[in-house]
């Protein structure tokens, strides 16, 4: 189980630009198991540079 993970951009782990996250739930129980950053356009642009 994990608590959170980040976006790997330019060799560094970071949060989404706006700090938003998506809760990941277990398909078996519906319980939250962690969260992932909700990347936005600015994150995409940074990753593609």
MOPAC internal coordinates of N, CA, C and O (Angstrom, degrees):
PM7 1SCF
backbone

  N    0.0000 0     0.00 0     0.00 0    0    0    0
  C    1.4537 1     0.00 0     0.00 0    1    0    0
  C    1.5218 1   108.84 1     0.00 0    2    1    0
  O    1.2310 1   120.80 1   -33.72 1    3    2    1
  N    1.2974 1   116.08 1   146.28 1    3    2    1
  C    1.4477 1   121.43 1   178.84 1    5    3    2
  C    1.5222 1   109.40 1  -125.41 1    6    5    3
  O    1.2310 1   120.53 1   -17.95 1    7    6    5
  N    1.3010 1   116.59 1   162.05 1    7    6    5
  C    1.4616 1   119.66 1   177.14 1    9    7    6
  C    1.5161 1   111.09 1  -100.48 1   10    9    7
  O    1.2310 1   120.36 1   134.00 1   11   10    9
  N    1.3215 1   116.91 1   -46.00 1   11   10    9
  C    1.4599 1   119.52 1   178.30 1   13   11   10
  C    1.5163 1   109.36 1  -158.95 1   14   13   11
  O    1.2310 1   121.00 1   -17.57 1   15   14   13
  N    1.2971 1   115.69 1   162.43 1   15   14   13
  C    1.4523 1   121.30 1   174.36 1   17   15   14
  C    1.5265 1   107.31 1  -142.60 1   18   17   15
  O    1.2310 1   120.53 1    -9.08 1   19   18   17
  N    1.2992 1   116.59 1   170.92 1   19   18   17
  C    1.4552 1   119.59 1  -175.50 1   21   19   18
  C    1.5121 1   112.26 1  -122.04 1   22   21   19
  O    1.2310 1   121.74 1     5.95 1   23   22   21
  N    1.3180 1   114.28 1  -174.05 1   23   22   21
  C    1.4543 1   122.49 1   176.05 1   25   23   22
  C    1.5223 1   107.54 1   -96.06 1   26   25   23
  O    1.2310 1   120.12 1   -50.07 1   27   26   25
  N    1.3069 1   117.38 1   129.93 1   27   26   25
  C    1.4598 1   120.82 1   177.25 1   29   27   26
  C    1.5210 1   107.40 1   -91.51 1   30   29   27
  O    1.2310 1   120.80 1   -75.86 1   31   30   29
  N    1.3289 1   116.07 1   104.14 1   31   30   29
  C    1.4605 1   121.99 1  -177.80 1   33   31   30
  C    1.5211 1   108.20 1  -127.97 1   34   33   31
  O    1.2310 1   121.05 1   -55.03 1   35   34   33
  N    1.3244 1   115.60 1   124.97 1   35   34   33
  C    1.4648 1   122.17 1   178.35 1   37   35   34
  C    1.5296 1   111.84 1    56.15 1   38   37   35
  O    1.2310 1   120.67 1  -141.33 1   39   38   37
  N    1.3286 1   116.32 1    38.67 1   39   38   37
  C    1.4554 1   121.27 1   176.10 1   41   39   38
  C    1.5165 1   115.77 1    78.93 1   42   41   39
  O    1.2310 1   120.05 1  -172.97 1   43   42   41
  N    1.3317 1   117.51 1     7.03 1   43   42   41
  C    1.4682 1   120.81 1  -179.26 1   45   43   42
  C    1.5252 1   109.97 1  -130.25 1   46   45   43
  O    1.2310 1   121.06 1   -36.33 1   47   46   45
  N    1.3323 1   115.59 1   143.67 1   47   46   45
  C    1.4615 1   120.85 1   176.19 1   49   47   46
  C    1.5178 1   108.55 1   -82.90 1   50   49   47
  O    1.2310 1   120.44 1   -46.72 1   51   50   49
  N    1.3303 1   116.76 1   133.28 1   51   50   49
  C    1.4615 1   120.26 1   179.20 1   53   51   50
  C    1.5225 1   110.87 1  -146.43 1   54   53   51
  O    1.2310 1   121.57 1   -15.37 1   55   54   53
  N    1.3137 1   114.59 1   164.63 1   55   54   53
  C    1.4639 1   121.64 1   175.55 1   57   55   54
  C    1.5225 1   108.89 1   -81.58 1   58   57   55
  O    1.2310 1   120.40 1   -13.35 1   59   58   57
  N    1.3157 1   116.85 1   166.65 1   59   58   57
  C    1.4591 1   120.61 1   173.19 1   61   59   58
  C    1.5243 1   108.96 1   -62.41 1   62   61   59
  O    1.2310 1   120.67 1   -29.84 1   63   62   61
  N    1.3256 1   116.33 1   150.16 1   63   62   61
  C    1.4681 1   121.27 1  -177.08 1   65   63   62
  C    1.5151 1   113.10 1   -54.35 1   66   65   63
  O    1.2310 1   120.61 1   141.03 1   67   66   65
  N    1.3245 1   116.45 1   -38.97 1   67   66   65
  C    1.4683 1   119.40 1  -178.30 1   69   67   66
  C    1.5261 1   112.76 1   -96.25 1   70   69   67
  O    1.2310 1   120.34 1  -176.91 1   71   70   69
  N    1.3317 1   116.95 1     3.09 1   71   70   69
  C    1.4603 1   121.20 1   177.55 1   73   71   70
  C    1.5219 1   115.24 1    78.57 1   74   73   71
  O    1.2310 1   120.04 1  -178.29 1   75   74   73
  N    1.3304 1   117.53 1     1.71 1   75   74   73
  C    1.4685 1   120.71 1  -177.78 1   77   75   74
  C    1.5293 1   111.32 1   -73.64 1   78   77   75
  O    1.2310 1   120.96 1   -34.34 1   79   78   77
  N    1.3251 1   115.76 1   145.66 1   79   78   77
  C    1.4634 1   122.37 1   178.46 1   81   79   78
  C    1.5252 1   110.12 1  -131.60 1   82   81   79
  O    1.2310 1   121.41 1   -22.37 1   83   82   81
  N    1.3164 1   114.91 1   157.63 1   83   82   81
  C    1.4599 1   122.52 1   175.33 1   85   83   82
  C    1.5268 1   107.23 1  -113.02 1   86   85   83
  O    1.2310 1   120.25 1   -51.35 1   87   86   85
  N    1.3084 1   117.13 1   128.65 1   87   86   85
  C    1.4670 1   121.45 1   178.53 1   89   87   86
  C    1.5261 1   108.59 1   -76.95 1   90   89   87
  O    1.2310 1   120.58 1   -48.06 1   91   90   89
  N    1.3239 1   116.50 1   131.94 1   91   90   89
  C    1.4620 1   122.95 1   176.70 1   93   91   90
  C    1.5186 1   107.26 1  -100.72 1   94   93   91
  O    1.2310 1   120.82 1   -51.52 1   95   94   93
  N    1.3355 1   116.04 1   128.48 1   95   94   93
  C    1.4643 1   121.16 1  -177.08 1   97   95   94
  C    1.5231 1   110.95 1  -115.49 1   98   97   95
  O    1.2310 1   121.11 1   -31.62 1   99   98   97
  N    1.3049 1   115.48 1   148.38 1   99   98   97
  C    1.4576 1   121.47 1   175.75 1  101   99   98
  C    1.5247 1   108.74 1   -67.07 1  102  101   99
  O    1.2310 1   119.66 1   -51.16 1  103  102  101
  N    1.3314 1   118.25 1   128.84 1  103  102  101
  C    1.4603 1   119.20 1   177.34 1  105  103  102
  C    1.5296 1   112.54 1   -67.87 1  106  105  103
  O    1.2310 1   120.33 1   158.09 1  107  106  105
  N    1.3200 1   116.97 1   -21.91 1  107  106  105
  C    1.4615 1   120.79 1  -178.94 1  109  107  106
  C    1.5204 1   112.55 1   -79.54 1  110  109  107
  O    1.2310 1   120.55 1   140.80 1  111  110  109
  N    1.3316 1   116.55 1   -39.20 1  111  110  109
  C    1.4656 1   119.63 1  -173.60 1  113  111  110
  C    1.5198 1   114.40 1  -117.30 1  114  113  111
  O    1.2310 1   120.44 1   161.30 1  115  114  113
  N    1.3288 1   116.76 1   -18.70 1  115  114  113
  C    1.4592 1   119.96 1  -175.95 1  117  115  114
  C    1.5171 1   113.36 1    80.31 1  118  117  115
  O    1.2310 1   120.68 1   178.78 1  119  118  117
  N    1.3337 1   116.31 1    -1.22 1  119  118  117
  C    1.4642 1   120.78 1   179.74 1  121  119  118
  C    1.5285 1   110.23 1   -76.13 1  122  121  119
  O    1.2310 1   120.04 1   -35.00 1  123  122  121
  N    1.3312 1   117.52 1   145.00 1  123  122  121
  C    1.4690 1   119.75 1   175.88 1  125  123  122
  C    1.5312 1   110.69 1   -65.48 1  126  125  123
  O    1.2310 1   120.73 1   -43.92 1  127  126  125
  N    1.3372 1   116.21 1   136.08 1  127  126  125
  C    1.4602 1   120.87 1   177.55 1  129  127  126
  C    1.5262 1   111.75 1  -117.05 1  130  129  127
  O    1.2310 1   119.92 1   171.08 1  131  130  129
  N    1.3088 1   117.75 1    -8.92 1  131  130  129
  C    1.4572 1   121.08 1   179.56 1  133  131  130
  C    1.5115 1   110.77 1   168.05 1  134  133  131
  O    1.2310 1   121.28 1    14.49 1  135  134  133
  N    1.3240 1   115.16 1  -165.51 1  135  134  133
  C    1.4598 1   120.26 1   178.19 1  137  135  134
  C    1.5188 1   109.47 1  -148.04 1  138  137  135
  O    1.2310 1   121.00 1   -24.18 1  139  138  137
  N    1.3114 1   115.69 1   155.82 1  139  138  137
  C    1.4616 1   122.51 1   176.66 1  141  139  138
  C    1.5206 1   107.96 1  -130.13 1  142  141  139
  O    1.2310 1   119.95 1   -29.78 1  143  142  141
  N    1.3340 1   117.71 1   150.22 1  143  142  141
  C    1.4551 1   119.46 1   179.63 1  145  143  142
  C    1.5228 1   110.63 1   -68.54 1  146  145  143
  O    1.2310 1   121.00 1   -35.69 1  147  146  145
  N    1.3182 1   115.69 1   144.31 1  147  146  145
  C    1.4611 1   122.26 1   177.07 1  149  147  146
  C    1.5248 1   107.45 1   -96.23 1  150  149  147
  O    1.2310 1   120.61 1   -87.49 1  151  150  149
  N    1.3214 1   116.44 1    92.51 1  151  150  149
  C    1.4613 1   121.55 1  -177.13 1  153  151  150
  C    1.5274 1   110.72 1   -63.23 1  154  153  151
  O    1.2310 1   121.39 1   -36.19 1  155  154  153
  N    1.3215 1   114.94 1   143.81 1  155  154  153
  C    1.4658 1   121.14 1   176.42 1  157  155  154
  C    1.5248 1   108.30 1  -119.32 1  158  157  155
  O    1.2310 1   120.22 1     0.93 1  159  158  157
  N    1.3096 1   117.18 1  -179.07 1  159  158  157
  C    1.4630 1   122.35 1  -177.45 1  161  159  158
  C    1.5164 1   113.99 1   -53.61 1  162  161  159
  O    1.2310 1   120.10 1   141.47 1  163  162  161
  N    1.3215 1   117.41 1   -38.53 1  163  162  161
  C    1.4682 1   120.63 1   179.56 1  165  163  162
  C    1.5245 1   110.92 1   -63.95 1  166  165  163
  O    1.2310 1   120.26 1   143.73 1  167  166  165
  N    1.3230 1   117.10 1   -36.27 1  167  166  165
  C    1.4669 1   120.82 1   177.82 1  169  167  166
  C    1.5266 1   110.07 1   -68.39 1  170  169  167
  O    1.2310 1   120.67 1   138.62 1  171  170  169
  N    1.3148 1   116.32 1   -41.38 1  171  170  169
  C    1.4619 1   121.00 1   177.88 1  173  171  170
  C    1.5276 1   110.31 1   -61.51 1  174  173  171
  O    1.2310 1   120.63 1   134.31 1  175  174  173
  N    1.3166 1   116.41 1   -45.69 1  175  174  173
  C    1.4650 1   120.41 1   179.81 1  177  175  174
  C    1.5254 1   111.11 1   -61.12 1  178  177  175
  O    1.2310 1   120.20 1   138.22 1  179  178  177
  N    1.3264 1   117.22 1   -41.78 1  179  178  177
  C    1.4680 1   121.09 1   179.29 1  181  179  178
  C    1.5241 1   110.82 1   -64.44 1  182  181  179
  O    1.2310 1   120.49 1   142.65 1  183  182  181
  N    1.3292 1   116.67 1   -37.35 1  183  182  181
  C    1.4619 1   120.63 1  -178.91 1  185  183  182
  C    1.5270 1   111.71 1   -70.52 1  186  185  183
  O    1.2310 1   120.43 1   149.94 1  187  186  185
  N    1.3201 1   116.79 1   -30.06 1  187  186  185
  C    1.4610 1   120.53 1  -176.78 1  189  187  186
  C    1.5212 1   113.68 1   -89.34 1  190  189  187
  O    1.2310 1   120.10 1   173.49 1  191  190  189
  N    1.3157 1   117.41 1    -6.51 1  191  190  189
  C    1.4762 1   119.98 1  -179.81 1  193  191  190
  C    1.4970 1   111.01 1   -74.06 1  194  193  191
  O    1.2310 1   120.10 1   180.00 1  195  194  193

